[in-house]
Amino acid sequence: MSNDAVHPTSRSTGAPRSPSGVPEVLFVCVHNAGRSQMAAALLDHHARGAVHVRSAGSTPASEINPAVREVMGELGLDLSGEFPKPLTSDVVEAADVVITMGCGDACPVFPGKRYLDWELTDPAGRGPDEVRAIRDDIDQRVRALLAELVPAAR
């Protein structure tokens, strides 16, 4: 489903509105055990504090996918301290940019937010080789997003 169909009135420049002036980005998937965790870790790593990053799930799992932990560890990104978090209206309201990854209409819509829908393969039940390809796709998208949000980060 295209983002426009899900959130037809949600458009903004993506400029930060938080008091700190730092853009707030929220990654949302169903279980917050794979795609959104990888995206949050990658953006946080590349942004080096220039962006505040969160992730959440519409139906959080009990733990992060072990293959996701493994392939992120290959990049030196340790997810051992992370855990799936529930999607709440508060975290959506605090975000400037909300990126959904397969949770569609479960995400609350607030005016003035930038909503993106990234169609990505779910890593659930997949081995490290397949999850690595998903991670690399997410990494390219995250780098492009960072270049939009913080032009000096290019």
Buried (B, 14 or more C-beta within 10 A) or exposed (E): EEBEEBBEEBBEEBEBBEEEEBBBBBBBBBBBBBBBBBBBBBBBBBBEEBBBBBBBBBEBBEEBBEBBBBBBEEBEBEBEEBBBBEBEEEBBEBBBBBBBBBBBEBBBBBEEBBBBBBEBBBBBEBEBEBBBBBBBBBBEBBBEBBEBBBEEBE
